[in-house]
């Protein structure tokens, strides 16, 4: 991303990225990294694609940043499968509580887990946020979480071998 675009991106998201409640996502593990970092990556991809496509890139970028705006505490009582389904609604509720989002942005957030979520994407920007989330998550799962799982198994095997001796 060029310096000019990076500056514009920062201007679009700075109030969200520096908000106390949103900063809490830095302590939430998500795909082997923080939910904050994951959300930033999805927002940056959304910004690039929607700007190039001459779509509503400012609102789409903000919605993309807020697409996973929930903490593990918000999803207590749900198993991981149910969390997949309910977290978009929780993220939208949190986004409305702390930021001024409109119905279009609400759809971008609530539909980002399509086809798992109950809400379908209504706008081109909603589709882009959903696809960006899947692309970024796939990269993160491969790059970070897979390595973490392999590391845990290697430690386990090392301990088993050490116990055998």
Number of C-alpha atoms within 10 A of each C-alpha: 10 7 8 9 14 13 11 14 20 14 11 17 20 12 13 18 19 10 12 10 14 22 15 15 22 15 13 18 15 20 20 19 16 16 23 22 16 23 24 19 20 27 27 22 22 29 31 15 19 20 16 10 12 8 14 13 21 18 20 26 29 28 33 31 28 31 32 28 27 24 21 14 8 14 16 10 10 14 9 11 9 11 16 14 19 18 24 28 22 21 22 24 17 20 25 15 10 12 14 8 16 11 8 17 25 21 23 32 32 29 26 27 25 18 12 13 17 13 18 17 22 12 13 14 27 26 20 22 30 23 18 22 24 16 14 18 19 13 13 18 16 14 13 14 17 14 13 15 12 11 12 12 12 12 12 12 12 12 11 11 10 9 8 7 5
